[in-house]
Amino acid sequence: MSALNGTGEVYETLRLRAGVSAGRGQDGVHLVGYPDVRPIGGEDLAVVRALASGEHRAEEFPPRARMLLSGLRRDGWLVDTVHDGDTPVYTLEPHLCPDGDVYPHDDARLDENHPADSAAPANAADPPAGVRLSRFTTIAAAPGGGLYATSPRAWASITVHAPGALAVLADPGARVQHPGIGARAASLLRRDLLWSGLAVTGEEDTEFRVRQWSAIDLAFHRSSRGIDGAVGVAGGFGATYWGLEHVTDPAHRPPTTAPAARSATGLAAGPAAGFAPGLAAGLATASAAGSASESVTEPAAGPAVDLPRPDLERVLATDLKLTEVLRARRSVRDHDTDRPITVGQLAEFLHRCAATSDRPTPYGDRPRRAYPGGGGVHELELYVVAHQVDGLEPGTYHYDGYGHRLEPLARRAGAERTLLEAARSMSGARARPQVLLLVTARFERLMWVYEGLAYALVLKNLGVLMQTMYLVATAMGLGGCALGTSAPRAFQRISGADPLSEDVVGEFMLGTFAAEHQTGRDV
């Protein structure tokens, strides 16, 4: 074939899709690829084993196997690579079997009855005019080269290899000559884009149930649920412990000393204590992005503040019943500026929500808190932005759940004001909150364990923590309100944290009830 004009033979190679196995039971032999099952004849096992071992052209198999191959390809059991001469053009890789009986290649697909020679009509496989990529389709670099197209609404992905195929992927509706591939290969690619669900015709957002989804939300939902063959970063899904070699001590108890004071240049003057392992190296670099004048004029972090421990016997004796707390829970946005929350109340709240102790497990010591956490590693951390707390200096503190104390971070009053004002604006409150609690995730603690669903677990863990905070605040007679977002870059300015290692995932306002507060809109 000429690499410039695509005049070579167009043919396909086939192999069994990943994750499929064959088994013999009382009802005969079946192919199993969750969630799909397909019966096959026992005499077809040799063909299936060959397809599992690598790529083969259909003509390599005896004529009696052609019907089996056609059915397996039609039903989404085979990975199909289309070649134009010596050039692989694209690969269609199913993740599950397609719905329905629509198979668009019955009259034009490449097999022994329809050879792809120069006499075949070039547009035999072309779909209708007006084909375009679905708005849910995303394109990324493929690990082995080329571009990878996938969609949460598609049953298969397509990886394009040839430069001409990249042009077809960019505009599948165009009927123009593409360098490097012939018209036949381009037509097949257009047809497969439509068949797989990566491309559409007409208006795909006619129904509200489709229009309500953003592409990123639907992709996140489907991938984090393990739906449709989704895999993690190392090719697995679930608690695979795939990153074990990158974690020096999975059971590591985080340091509980305060982060080091910063010098006048904005760089940390000592080790980055108080942060997850591996964060220290990136801390100094991130800190350098801060304002030089801010780091010169504002005081460095002071000693840790030991918090009073609550009288849990009193709490048990006087607390409302759970059902009473559940019924009374509200989102309280406005705090009483004449009656600030006390450091004792804040201490009790933090202790009841996030006090941490070690517990032995078969995998070593794991942290224990009042709320559950996926994997039992508890990647969430609490930071206190104190605005109006009786008995506590304004500033930003990390809560050490082991030592029950607050570790002050170097003051960044401008960034703190940004966080507090963002909370006021986001909640619709009349004034800044007395306390803003920032919930961060130290991703390394969780992500080395789980593939494919780690961030979804972070959000689930955040949800149970938020409910715990709501219920504790209600039981204590305090006002709490979860927020939808805040100003995460301001936290990075204060902490110096590398956002790939630790970043804000949730915010919660806390304070005393104002005489008249807004409770009509729960977040």
NORBEL-V606992 format. One record per residue. RES is the residue in one small letter. PHI is phi in whole degrees, 0 to 359 (none if undefined). PSI is psi in whole degrees, -180 to 180 (* if undefined). Layout:
# NORBEL-V606992
res/phi/psi
RES/PHI/PSI
RES/PHI/PSI
This chain:
# NORBEL-V606992
res/phi/psi
m/none/146
s/277/127
a/291/-10
l/263/-35
n/244/-5
g/61/51
t/257/9
g/277/-178
e/291/135
v/262/123
y/214/170
e/239/148
t/243/144
l/235/146
r/210/159
l/291/140
r/292/155
a/295/147
g/84/5
v/263/137
s/229/162
a/244/139
g/216/150
r/252/127
g/231/-168
q/297/-28
d/266/11
g/107/-160
v/265/137
h/227/146
l/272/135
v/233/121
g/216/95
y/314/132
p/264/21
d/254/147
v/224/137
r/221/127
p/285/144
i/224/160
g/284/149
g/300/-30
e/288/-11
d/268/-2
l/298/-36
a/296/-39
v/294/-44
v/297/-43
r/298/-39
a/296/-42
l/294/-30
a/286/-23
s/277/-19
g/163/-173
e/278/142
h/217/147
r/279/150
a/300/-36
e/289/-8
e/286/-17
f/262/157
p/295/155
p/306/-34
r/294/-17
a/272/-9
r/296/-39
m/295/-39
l/299/-46
l/299/-43
s/299/-43
g/292/-41
l/296/-39
r/292/-44
r/297/-36
d/267/8
g/82/27
w/264/-11
l/242/140
v/276/130
d/237/118
t/249/126
v/264/130
h/245/146
d/242/96
g/67/-126
d/274/-1
t/256/118
p/291/127
v/268/-52
y/200/162
t/233/127
l/261/121
e/238/108
p/290/149
h/253/-21
l/199/173
c/284/139
p/291/153
d/282/149
g/80/-178
d/250/11
v/284/116
y/233/109
p/281/2
h/246/15
d/303/-35
d/261/-6
a/221/-2
r/291/156
l/280/116
d/206/-170
e/291/-18
n/269/-17
h/228/72
p/297/145
a/266/77
d/253/-179
s/293/-18
a/278/-16
a/290/141
p/298/131
a/294/-26
n/257/18
a/299/-30
a/255/8
d/292/135
p/283/177
p/298/162
a/293/159
g/88/13
v/288/137
r/212/161
l/296/142
s/295/149
r/291/-13
f/272/-8
t/281/131
t/244/149
i/236/130
a/221/166
a/292/131
a/279/144
p/305/-37
g/266/12
g/105/160
g/83/-169
l/238/144
y/246/122
a/250/130
t/215/163
s/206/142
p/293/-13
r/260/-1
a/259/151
w/266/-5
a/213/158
s/250/162
i/229/129
t/251/123
v/262/138
h/249/-44
a/278/145
p/304/-40
g/297/-32
a/291/-28
l/297/-38
a/293/-37
v/295/-41
l/298/-39
a/293/-35
d/215/81
p/292/-12
g/274/-12
a/284/140
r/246/73
v/230/163
q/285/137
h/245/132
p/296/135
g/95/-18
i/223/151
g/276/173
a/296/-34
r/295/-47
a/296/-40
a/296/-39
s/295/-42
l/296/-38
l/295/-43
r/300/-42
r/294/-41
d/288/-33
l/299/-41
l/287/-44
w/298/-41
s/287/-20
g/97/2
l/284/-25
a/239/159
v/222/165
t/237/149
g/75/-163
e/266/115
e/274/-11
d/258/25
t/299/-42
e/272/139
f/296/-33
r/299/-25
v/271/-45
r/297/-28
q/289/-17
w/268/132
s/276/157
a/298/-41
i/289/-37
d/294/-44
l/292/-39
a/296/-41
f/296/-45
h/300/-51
r/293/-44
s/291/-37
s/282/-11
r/265/-2
g/71/25
i/274/144
d/61/44
g/74/19
a/297/141
v/230/166
g/271/-169
v/293/-26
a/251/14
g/96/7
g/238/-172
f/207/137
g/101/-157
a/278/79
t/264/-13
y/55/36
w/294/-27
g/261/20
l/303/-38
e/292/-17
h/265/-4
v/248/118
t/291/-34
d/211/92
p/302/-28
a/267/18
h/302/129
r/274/123
p/297/144
p/300/150
t/241/14
t/267/157
a/291/148
p/303/147
a/293/151
a/295/152
r/264/149
s/278/179
a/295/-18
t/275/-8
g/93/-3
l/270/150
a/296/136
a/276/-11
g/209/-170
p/302/150
a/276/68
a/292/153
g/91/-2
f/243/161
a/296/156
p/303/140
g/89/-12
l/277/-26
a/301/-39
a/297/-38
g/275/-10
l/292/-45
a/296/-40
t/297/-45
a/295/-35
s/293/-30
a/296/-18
a/286/-12
g/289/165
s/289/130
a/297/-41
s/294/-35
e/295/-42
s/286/-23
v/282/-41
t/271/-19
e/258/145
p/292/153
a/281/171
a/295/143
g/260/-166
p/290/159
a/295/150
v/255/111
d/289/131
l/261/146
p/293/141
r/273/137
p/289/153
d/277/95
l/291/-26
e/295/-42
r/296/-42
v/300/-46
l/297/-34
a/281/-27
t/247/-13
d/298/149
l/295/159
k/290/155
l/305/-46
t/297/-37
e/296/-42
v/294/-44
l/299/-41
r/287/-29
a/271/-12
r/299/131
r/217/160
s/271/115
v/253/117
r/262/-25
d/248/131
h/252/158
d/276/103
t/294/-21
d/273/-6
r/221/79
p/291/155
i/298/145
t/266/160
v/297/-31
g/294/-41
q/294/-43
l/298/-41
a/297/-44
e/296/-42
f/300/-49
l/297/-41
h/296/-44
r/290/-27
c/270/-41
a/220/14
a/302/140
t/236/137
s/222/161
d/274/146
r/224/137
p/286/142
t/221/167
p/301/-16
y/256/15
g/102/179
d/294/135
r/234/151
p/288/149
r/237/134
r/226/178
a/289/-19
y/244/154
p/286/156
g/217/133
g/302/129
g/80/-7
g/64/25
v/257/-20
h/52/78
e/278/-11
l/278/142
e/232/152
l/249/134
y/239/138
v/252/118
v/261/100
a/273/119
h/255/-47
q/217/87
v/232/119
d/292/115
g/101/3
l/223/130
e/296/140
p/304/147
g/153/-174
t/245/132
y/228/146
h/265/133
y/273/119
d/271/103
g/289/-21
y/284/-49
g/269/-5
h/50/64
r/208/164
l/255/129
e/257/111
p/289/140
l/263/156
a/304/137
r/296/134
r/225/77
a/303/-37
g/296/-43
a/292/-37
e/296/-42
r/298/-39
t/299/-44
l/296/-46
l/294/-41
e/290/-36
a/297/-39
a/296/-43
r/299/-47
s/293/-42
m/296/-38
s/274/-18
g/79/19
a/287/161
r/279/-23
a/216/168
r/294/148
p/291/154
q/295/-40
v/223/134
l/245/121
l/262/123
l/260/127
v/258/119
t/250/162
a/243/129
r/267/94
f/300/-35
e/301/-33
r/299/-31
l/254/-37
m/288/-22
w/287/-19
v/274/-47
y/250/141
e/249/141
g/81/-29
l/232/14
a/298/-48
y/290/-33
a/298/-38
l/294/-38
v/304/-46
l/291/-36
k/294/-43
n/298/-39
l/299/-41
g/298/-44
v/289/-32
l/294/-43
m/299/-43
q/296/-40
t/300/-43
m/295/-41
y/300/-48
l/291/-40
v/294/-44
a/300/-43
t/296/-45
a/297/-30
m/271/-2
g/76/24
l/255/161
g/259/128
g/231/155
c/204/122
a/281/148
l/246/157
g/278/-30
t/194/179
s/206/-133
a/231/79
p/298/-30
r/292/-27
a/294/-38
f/297/-41
q/297/-36
r/296/-39
i/285/-45
s/269/-25
g/74/12
a/289/142
d/285/118
p/297/-17
l/280/-16
s/258/-40
e/210/130
d/208/161
v/287/132
v/240/-9
g/195/158
e/224/149
f/214/125
m/271/144
l/216/140
g/178/-173
t/278/154
f/295/133
a/283/159
a/304/-40
e/233/115
h/234/155
q/272/122
t/231/10
g/284/-17
r/233/101
d/287/146
v/272/*
